[in-house]
Amino acid sequence: MSSAIRLDDCLWLRSKNADQPVFRPLLRSLQQRGASVLMLNLADAGELARLRERVWNSDQHVIFQGLLPAELNTLRPLFAQRQNFSVLPVDWWLTPFWFSQHATFNIFHTYNGFQVHAGVTSFVPGKWPPAFSLPQRLIPYELQSSLLRPLAWLSAPLLDLWKWRQRAAAASSASRLVYFPYPIAAEEVPLQEECPRYDFTSMGATMGTWLMRDPFVPSALNFANLYADRQRLINLIGQLHPRPFTVFDRRRNDTWLPWEELTRIIRQSRFMVCTGGVHHNAIPKFLEYACLGVPMIGAVLPWEFPWLEQCMVNVDPMRISLAELKPRLAEAVEQHPRLRQNCLALRETILKLYHPDTLLDMLQEQIDGGPIRPGYLKLPPPA
């Protein structure tokens, strides 16, 4: 099966969840390469019927890109017998077990999925997030997550028994796991000179809660705030605004901003607050900030982005105190010119490594049995 899969000949079935600026470079490359790309629209009553006719009348391999659990479960009856699909989620821990079990390939944007599934590390290898978190915004999902958190904690032992059974039944062949980092393209991160207005800026969410469907992720993390590290760090930095540091916190300016305005504010910042969450997730922001010439403060990743330490002031957001952080911030401001030059010097290298065409070629090589190319991981690529 795998030797017959050519990515340019696949049907890329995309979710509206994948209709974000970070995925625009991949969409353009797929279209330029002649791949079939279809946006799934379940609000259209005839969508499933048309999709059934299309996939059952061909042996075309289907890649589910960014589909949410509800979208995948709606498609399960259609693919239960046909199968012949691979899964490329945005957040791999959300994938329903049936799909990860029956996928020809489980494609990971971030390498923590490899490490967790291989038993090398746990999903949260350091300090866990607080047991309970208040919602950051008065929106239904965050309110529901906060209310469901006590129930999730109490039910975790029973749910983990079910996950233990799933892990025992899991098809664990490492050859079914492939790595496809988030892509980036120069046109999405225009490099322009801006006068600095802020010492430290936070653009990322500080509340990230999920229902953990992957059997390798503990149920005790259901609806826990995986971005607690980022939340704690920006809360500490915010206490030092406006003196001695100027801070831009997106939470206090919670209006929709076009991508052009977002990148302008980033370029006007000396440092971006950036972490991958307590689960060390290699989010696209690391790439975007470095390519915009703006260094970061936060936690480096244990496995990915070997170049990141040249662009970041590394702190432990879950353990550092305000008294310890304040001199670190002063040192960071002094080091800013050097770190910015590092970002600028690495820009072309990063844009080449993570260009969507380069990544699609590397993904095809892995599907054909080859290794991950050097330059992406701190540890040696798996044989």
N, C-alpha and C positions, 0 to 999 in steps of 0.2 A: 504493500500500500504506500509506504512512505516514499519509496524510490520513484513512484509515479506522480508525486505531488510537485507541481511547479507553481510557485506562488503567483506568478503572473497569469496563470490559467485558472486560479481559484475564484470562487465567488466570495467577496469580502462583505459579509452581512453586518452592517454597522448599526449601532444604537444612536439615538439622539444624545445619549450620555457621552458618546465619543465625538459629538459635534461641538468641539471646543477649540480655541486657538492652538493649543498644544498639538492637536492632531491634524491641523491644516497641512503641514509639510508632508505627512504620510499620505493624505488623501491626494495631494497634487502628484506625488510620485507614482502612486498606484494608477491614477488616471493616465499619466504620461506613458506608463509601461503597458497600457492596454488591458489592465486587470478589470474584471467586472466588480463594480462597487454598488451596493444597494443599501439605502437607508431604510431600516425597518420602521414601519408606521402601523402599529397595532390599532391605532384609532380608526384606520380604514378597514371597514368590515370585510372587504374583499382581499385584504393583504395576504392572509394565510392561505387562502385558496389559490391565489396566483403563485405564491411561493412554493406550495406543494406541487403544483403542476410543473414548475420550473425545475425543482431539484429532483423530483422522481422521474423525470424524463431525461435525465443526464446522470453521468457519474462524476460530475464536477465536485471537487472538494470544496467544502464551505468552511470559512473561518469566521467565527463569531467575534466581532471586534467590539469590546466595550459594552456588551449586552448586560443589562441588569438582571438580577435573579428572577424577577417576575417575567421579564421578556424571555429568558431561557426556558423557564418552566412552561410558558405558553407554547414554545416550540418543541417541547419534548415529545408529544404524541407524533409530531411530523417526522422526527428523526429517530424515534425509538427503534424502528426496524431498518431504516436506511443507513443511519449513522454516517460515516465518512465525513467527519467534521473535526476541526480543531478549535480550541478556545483561547482567545486573547483578551483577558479581562483588564479593566483599569485597576481594580483592586482584587487580587487573586483570592483573598480570603473570603470573598463573597460568593465564589462559584459553588453552586449546588453539587453535591458529591456525585450524582449520576453523570453529570457532564464531565467533570474531571476524570472520572473512572472510565468513561467510554470514548473520550477524545483521542484521536490519533496522536495529537501533540497538545500538551499544556504549555502555552507560550507565556513567559513571564516578562513583564516590563522591568521588574526589579529582582535582584538576585537573592533577596531574603527568602523568596519562595523556594529556590533551590536548596538553600541551607536548612530551612525548616523541614522540608519534605525528606531530605537526606538524613535528618536527625543530627546534623552538625551543631545546631543551635535551637533555642526555643524562639517562639514568635516575639516575645518581649524578653530579650536576654539581660536587661539591666533592671532598673527600678521600675516597678509597675506604676501605672497611673493611680491617682486616688480612688478609693472604693466608690465614692459618689461625687458627682459634679453637678453644679447648677447649670442650667442652659445659659449660653452666651447671648442668644437672641430669642425673642418671644415668637418663635416659629414652631409649627406643629411637630416637626420631626425632633427638634432638640428638646421640646417639652416632653414628648412621649419617651425619648431615650432616658431622660432624667427620672421619669416616673417608673419606667420599667426596670431600671437598674437594680433596685432591691430584689425584685422577682428573679432577674437574671442571675444574681449572685446566689440566691437560695436554690435555684434549680440546676446550677452548674454541675454538681456531682452526678445527678441522674443523666443529664445531657451528655456528659463526658463518657458515661458507660456506652451510650449509643455511638459516640465518636470512636471509642476504642474498637467496637465491632466494625465500623467503617474502615478504620486503618488496617485492621486485620484482613479485610477483603480488598484493600486497594491494590491496583496494579502498579507496582512500584518500580518498573523498569526506568532507569535513569535516562535511557535513550528517548523516552517520551517527553522529557523536560527540555525545553529550549529557551534561549535567552534572547530577548529583543528589546534593548533599551529604548526609552522614549527618544524620539527623533527631535532634531531642531534644525532650523534653516535660517540663513543670514537675514532674509527679508522679515522674519518675525522679531528679530532683535537688532533693530537699527542702531548703529553706534554714532552718537552725536554728542557734542560738547554741551554740558549744562553746568551752571553755577550751583555748587552745593547749597542746599537749603536745610537739610536735615543731617544730623549725625548718624542716627539709627532709625531705620524704617522697617515696619512689619506689614507685609501685604498678605501673608498666608492666614488661613483659617486657624483658629485656636480651639475649635471644638470639632472633633472627628469621632463619631460613634457609629458602630455597625453591628449587625447581627452576624456572628461568625459562623459561616456555613462550612468552611473547610474543616475536615476532620483532624487536621494537624494543629489547629488553633484552639486553645482552651476555651471552654464555654464561659469561664469566669470573666472573660473579656467582652462578653456581649454587652453592648451599650456603654462600655467604659470609654473614656476620652483618651484616644491614642495620641492626640496632640497636646497632652498635658505638659510635655516638656517645653513646647513652643509657647504655650500659654503662660507658664511660669516665668520663662525668660523675658518675654515682652512685658509682663506685669512688673518684674523687677526693674527693667530698664526704664519703664514709664514713670517710676517713682523719682527718677533723676531729671525729669523734664519740668520746666524749661532750663533749669540750671543744675548741673554744668553742661547738660547735653540737650540738643533739640531732637525731639522724637516725633515721627509720624506713625500713628497707629491706625490702620485701616478700620478697626472696630469703632473708632470714634468718628469716622468719616464713611459710614456704611451706606453709601449711595453707589449706584451702578456707574462704573467708569469704563469707557472704551479702552481697548488694548493700547492705543496710541497714548492715551493719558496715563495709563498705568506705567508704561515704559518710561514716560517722561519723568514721573515721580521717582521711579527707581534710579534713573540717571542723575537725579538731583540729590541723591542720598550717598553719604560716605560708606555706610554699611547697611546690608540687609540682614534682618534676623531670619535665620533659616535653619530648620531641623527637619529630619525625615520622620518625626514622631518617635514615640518610645519603641516602635517596631523597626526603626532604622530603614525607612523606605526611601528609595532613591527617586525623589520627586523631581519633576522637570525644572522646578525653580532653581535648583543648583546650577543647571546648565544655562538657564536664561540670565541669571544674575551675573555669572562669570562672563558670558558673552556680551553683556551690556557694560562690562568694565567696572562692575561694582562688587567689591569683596563682601564677605559674609561673616557673621558671628553666629555661632551655634555649635552643633556637634558634627564632627566628620563621620562619614559612613565607614563601617568596618570592612566592607568587601568591595564596594564599587568606587569609581571616580578616583583613580590613583593621583590625579592632579589636584584634587580638591584642597589639600592642606596648604598648597601654595596660594590659595585664594581665600583662606578662612582663618579667623581667630577661633580656636577650638576651646569651648567651655563645656562643662557638664550641667545642662540646664536643670536637672532634677536634684542636684546636690549643692550647687554653688549658692552662697549667701549674698545678700546685698553688699555687705562689707567687703567680701572677696571680689565681687563683680565690679564695683566702682573703679578700683585701680586698673582692672583688666580693660575696662572701656577707655580709660585715659590712655593706656598703652596702645590700644587699637587705633585710636585717632592719630597718635604719633606715627604708627606704622602704615597708615592709610596710603600714602604715596607709593610705597614699595609694593603693597598688596594690590593696589590698582594696576600698577605696571605689570605685575604677574598675570592679572586677568587679561589685560590687553595682549600680552605676549602669547597667551594660551588660546586666544579667541579662534584663530584660524585652525589650530589643531583640533579644538573641540568641535568646530563646525564640520570638519572633515570626518572625524570619528563618528559623529552622531547624525550625519546627513542621512535622510531616509533611504536613499538608494544604497549607500554603504551598508546600512543596517539590514535592508531587505536582502542584499547579497549574502551577508553573514548568516541571516536566518535560513536562507536556502542551503548554505553550506552545512549548517547543523542538521537540517532535515535530511540531507544526503549523507549524514554520518560524520561530518567533520567537527572540529572543536570550535569553541569560542575564540575569536581572534585576540591576540595580545593587545593590551592598551586599555581594556575595559575593566579589569578586575585587579585588585591588589594581590590576591592569591593566585597561584598558577591556575590557568584554565583547566577544567576537568578533561581527562583523556577520553 
